[in-house]
């Protein structure tokens, strides 16, 4: 990617609408806005036929049914050609017996990578770093993760973050450090003094377990299915 092109690249942040684009992929042409109504995990990798990226794709493929259960579309990208992507995913299938069940964008010109700020010029001007964008059904960017070229992503952590975001949307709660599905969530603190006093007076009546007036847990219904906020 040329320096003048990188100077014009986007700098996205959470809360912004995910930019729309059209692209060729291993599954054929796509328009990103066609994924509206689904959660999307859109991730970039530095390059095909590299060891760390290969382990990531195998891990994403193995977790694919779990993403489907959560109404999540996986979408990969690198600045490689579609023939390269096809040869690579075929190599993965031959070597591991695992097919890659999601599309991979062939961003040969770097336009989509530029749009999403996936190139870190201080690291590499020719490769995308390991970005992950978690995008909700309204196509709002809800979380961004960035990993270096040298270290693979934790797919269980990405799934956990999807669960946390979907739980926040469905139950109007927030999640504490190291939260896992099935564990108590946190409720936002009261916004008025009268609400504060009410919470202090009888938190159990409100279904809460409190450490202090601003720090209260709520046990969510067990076994509730999470369909990705359809």
HULIN-V826509 format. One record per helix or strand. SS is the DSSP state (H for helix, E for strand). FROM is the first residue (numbers start at 1). LEN is the number of residues. Records with the same first field share a line. If there is no record, write none. Layout:
SS=FROM-LEN + FROM-LEN
//
This chain:
H=3-5 + 32-4 + 51-12 + 64-6 + 82-15 + 111-5 + 155-17 + 193-9 + 203-4
E=17-1 + 22-4 + 28-4 + 39-6 + 72-7 + 103-4 + 130-6 + 140-8 + 174-1 + 185-2 + 209-4 + 215-4
//
